[in-house]
Amino acid sequence: MANAGESGKIMLWHIPTGKIRTPLAADEQPIWSIAFSPNGKYLASGSSDHTIKLWNMQTGELSQSLIGHDKAVYSVAFSPNGQTLASGSYDHTIKLWNVENGQLINTLNGHKKAVWSLAFSPNQQVLISGSADATIKLWPLLSPITTIKSSFNSKSDNFREAVNAAINAANLTQTANSLQQWQQIVNTWQQATRLMQTIPVSSIHYPVAQQKMIEYQHNLNYAHKNALLSQK
């Protein structure tokens, strides 16, 4: 099991014993998303430094860095066969990467805001993306030119507000150096968490909202810690 967040470190747990393994010193900037490859060989991490990093889980060493996004990477997902990695970014794009050689396969354009979640269909023929623009898009991957197959709109104002609050908190974190600033970040993460808690089960955003609440709580704890440290 793995966990990451504002600290820039990836924490690993050995599930049978519950013991923490040696952390991966991934980044000096927040890590927004992580994913294991289906065979457990790699762990991918998406960071505020605009990169995706692939970690070898047998050695704990960095295998390669994937560079191509212009802004923070908020979502990563492996294809079921583990050969392709998808990444979604605050730059509104989705990129597809060859896992073995790190080469960029394709860039998918269509979202108008940050791409928060990605998932491959079991047959690997379609990639599904969820965005802060309140749409879910389906991308057929076997066609010669990958274009949007379907797009679903959502009227969830609370979801959009929660995402915007999270983005604001993340941006504030990068320059915070006072108690007042950390308290503002704490308040913003609390607002984002409360808004995500209001997303109903019937909403298309519900699965993402549940995941984001866990991430937001982790980031809130980090902000609380720094607020306390800034008082000393």
C-alpha positions as CSV (number, residue, x, y, z in Angstrom):
1,M,0.0,0.0,0.0
2,A,1.2,3.5,-0.8
3,N,0.4,7.0,0.3
4,A,1.7,10.4,-0.8
5,G,0.8,14.1,-0.4
6,E,2.1,17.6,0.4
7,S,5.4,16.4,1.8
8,G,6.7,15.1,-1.5
9,K,7.4,11.7,0.0
10,I,5.8,8.4,-0.9
11,M,5.1,6.2,2.1
12,L,5.0,2.4,1.6
13,W,3.4,-0.2,3.9
14,H,3.8,-3.9,4.0
15,I,0.2,-5.0,4.3
16,P,0.7,-8.4,6.1
17,T,2.7,-6.9,8.9
18,G,1.5,-3.3,8.7
19,K,5.1,-2.0,8.9
20,I,6.3,1.0,7.0
21,R,8.9,0.4,4.4
22,T,11.6,2.9,3.4
23,P,9.9,6.0,2.0
24,L,10.6,7.0,-1.6
25,A,12.1,10.5,-1.6
26,A,10.1,11.5,-4.6
27,D,9.8,15.3,-4.8
28,E,10.3,18.5,-2.9
29,Q,6.8,19.5,-4.1
30,P,3.4,18.0,-3.4
31,I,2.5,14.7,-5.0
32,W,-1.1,14.6,-6.2
33,S,-1.6,11.1,-7.5
34,I,0.0,7.6,-7.3
35,A,-0.8,4.3,-9.0
36,F,0.7,0.8,-9.0
37,S,1.1,-1.0,-12.3
38,P,-1.0,-4.2,-12.6
39,N,2.0,-6.5,-12.1
40,G,3.3,-4.5,-9.2
41,K,6.6,-3.7,-10.9
42,Y,6.2,0.0,-11.0
43,L,4.6,2.8,-9.0
44,A,3.8,6.0,-10.9
45,S,3.6,9.4,-9.1
46,G,2.2,12.7,-10.4
47,S,3.7,15.9,-9.0
48,S,3.4,19.6,-8.7
49,D,6.7,19.8,-10.5
50,H,4.9,18.9,-13.8
51,T,6.5,15.4,-14.0
52,I,5.4,11.8,-13.7
53,K,7.9,9.5,-12.0
54,L,8.1,5.7,-12.4
55,W,9.6,3.8,-9.5
56,N,10.9,0.3,-9.5
57,M,9.2,-1.5,-6.6
58,Q,11.8,-4.2,-6.4
59,T,14.7,-1.8,-5.8
60,G,12.9,1.4,-4.6
61,E,14.9,3.3,-7.2
62,L,13.6,5.9,-9.7
63,S,13.2,4.2,-13.1
64,Q,12.5,7.2,-15.2
65,S,10.9,10.7,-15.2
66,L,8.3,11.5,-17.8
67,I,8.4,15.2,-18.8
68,G,5.8,16.8,-21.0
69,H,3.1,18.5,-19.0
70,D,3.2,22.3,-18.5
71,K,1.5,22.3,-15.0
72,A,0.9,20.0,-12.0
73,V,0.0,16.4,-12.7
74,Y,-3.2,15.5,-10.8
75,S,-4.0,12.0,-12.0
76,V,-2.2,8.9,-13.2
77,A,-3.5,5.5,-14.3
78,F,-2.0,2.3,-15.8
79,S,-3.7,0.4,-18.6
80,P,-4.8,-3.2,-17.6
81,N,-1.9,-4.7,-19.4
82,G,0.5,-2.3,-17.7
83,Q,2.1,-1.2,-21.0
84,T,0.5,2.3,-21.1
85,L,0.4,5.1,-18.5
86,A,-2.1,7.9,-18.7
87,S,-1.6,11.2,-16.9
88,G,-3.9,14.2,-16.4
89,S,-2.8,17.7,-15.6
90,Y,-3.8,21.2,-14.5
91,D,-2.8,22.1,-18.0
92,H,-6.1,20.6,-19.2
93,T,-4.4,17.8,-21.2
94,I,-4.1,14.0,-20.9
95,K,-0.9,12.3,-22.0
96,L,-0.4,8.6,-22.9
97,W,3.1,7.2,-22.2
98,N,4.9,3.9,-23.1
99,V,5.8,2.5,-19.7
100,E,8.9,0.6,-20.8
101,N,10.7,3.3,-22.8
102,G,9.0,6.4,-21.4
103,Q,8.1,7.8,-24.8
104,L,5.1,10.0,-25.2
105,I,2.5,8.2,-27.3
106,N,-0.2,10.8,-27.6
107,T,-1.7,14.0,-26.1
108,L,-5.5,14.2,-25.7
109,N,-7.0,17.7,-25.8
110,G,-10.7,18.5,-24.9
111,H,-11.0,19.4,-21.3
112,K,-11.3,23.1,-20.4
113,K,-10.0,22.7,-16.8
114,A,-7.7,20.4,-14.8
115,V,-8.0,16.6,-15.3
116,W,-8.7,15.1,-11.9
117,S,-9.3,11.4,-12.6
118,L,-8.5,8.7,-15.2
119,A,-9.5,5.1,-15.7
120,F,-9.1,2.6,-18.5
121,S,-11.9,0.3,-19.6
122,P,-11.1,-3.4,-18.9
123,N,-10.6,-4.1,-22.6
124,Q,-8.2,-1.1,-22.9
125,Q,-10.1,0.3,-25.8
126,V,-11.4,3.4,-24.0
127,L,-9.9,5.9,-21.5
128,I,-12.3,7.7,-19.2
129,S,-11.4,11.1,-17.8
130,G,-13.0,13.4,-15.2
131,S,-12.3,17.1,-15.0
132,A,-12.8,20.2,-13.0
133,D,-14.8,21.5,-16.0
134,A,-17.6,19.2,-14.6
135,T,-17.4,16.8,-17.6
136,I,-16.5,13.1,-18.0
137,K,-15.1,12.2,-21.4
138,L,-14.6,8.9,-23.1
139,W,-11.6,8.5,-25.5
140,P,-11.5,5.6,-27.9
141,L,-7.8,4.5,-28.0
142,L,-7.8,2.1,-31.0
143,S,-8.8,4.7,-33.6
144,P,-6.0,6.3,-35.7
145,I,-6.8,9.7,-34.3
146,T,-8.0,9.8,-30.7
147,T,-11.0,12.1,-30.3
148,I,-13.7,12.5,-27.8
149,K,-16.3,9.7,-28.2
150,S,-18.7,11.0,-25.5
151,S,-18.9,13.8,-23.0
152,F,-21.2,14.0,-20.0
153,N,-22.0,17.2,-18.2
154,S,-22.6,17.7,-14.5
155,K,-24.3,20.5,-12.7
156,S,-22.6,19.8,-9.4
157,D,-21.6,23.3,-8.3
158,N,-20.3,22.0,-5.0
159,F,-17.9,19.6,-6.8
160,R,-16.5,22.5,-8.9
161,E,-16.2,24.7,-5.8
162,A,-14.4,21.9,-3.9
163,V,-11.9,21.4,-6.7
164,N,-11.3,25.2,-7.0
165,A,-10.8,25.4,-3.2
166,A,-8.3,22.5,-3.4
167,I,-6.4,24.2,-6.2
168,N,-6.3,27.5,-4.2
169,A,-5.0,25.6,-1.2
170,A,-2.3,23.9,-3.2
171,N,-1.2,27.1,-4.8
172,L,-1.0,28.9,-1.4
173,T,1.1,26.0,0.1
174,Q,3.9,26.6,-2.4
175,T,4.7,30.1,-0.9
176,A,3.3,29.8,2.7
177,N,5.8,31.0,5.4
178,S,3.7,32.5,8.2
179,L,1.1,31.3,10.7
180,Q,-1.6,33.5,9.1
181,Q,-0.9,31.9,5.7
182,W,-1.0,28.3,7.0
183,Q,-4.3,29.1,8.8
184,Q,-5.7,30.3,5.6
185,I,-4.6,27.0,3.9
186,V,-6.2,25.0,6.8
187,N,-9.5,26.9,6.3
188,T,-9.4,26.3,2.5
189,W,-8.8,22.5,2.9
190,Q,-11.6,22.4,5.4
191,Q,-13.9,24.1,2.9
192,A,-12.9,21.8,0.1
193,T,-13.5,18.7,2.3
194,R,-16.9,19.9,3.5
195,L,-18.0,20.6,-0.1
196,M,-16.9,17.1,-1.2
197,Q,-18.9,15.6,1.6
198,T,-22.1,17.0,0.1
199,I,-21.7,15.1,-3.2
200,P,-24.6,12.6,-3.3
201,V,-24.2,8.9,-4.2
202,S,-26.2,9.5,-7.3
203,S,-23.7,12.0,-8.7
204,I,-21.3,11.0,-11.4
205,H,-18.6,12.7,-9.3
206,Y,-19.3,10.6,-6.2
207,P,-16.4,8.0,-6.7
208,V,-13.9,10.8,-7.3
209,A,-15.3,12.8,-4.4
210,Q,-14.7,9.9,-2.0
211,Q,-11.1,9.6,-3.2
212,K,-10.6,13.4,-3.0
213,M,-11.9,13.5,0.6
214,I,-9.1,11.2,1.7
215,E,-6.5,13.2,-0.1
216,Y,-7.9,16.5,1.2
217,Q,-7.9,15.2,4.8
218,H,-4.2,14.2,4.4
219,N,-3.4,17.6,3.1
220,L,-5.4,19.3,5.9
221,N,-3.4,17.3,8.5
222,Y,-0.2,18.5,6.8
223,A,-1.4,22.1,6.9
224,H,-2.3,21.8,10.5
225,K,1.2,20.5,11.3
226,N,2.8,23.4,9.6
227,A,0.5,25.9,11.3
228,L,1.6,24.5,14.6
229,L,5.3,24.6,13.7
230,S,5.0,28.3,12.5
231,Q,3.8,29.2,16.0
232,K,7.2,28.1,17.6
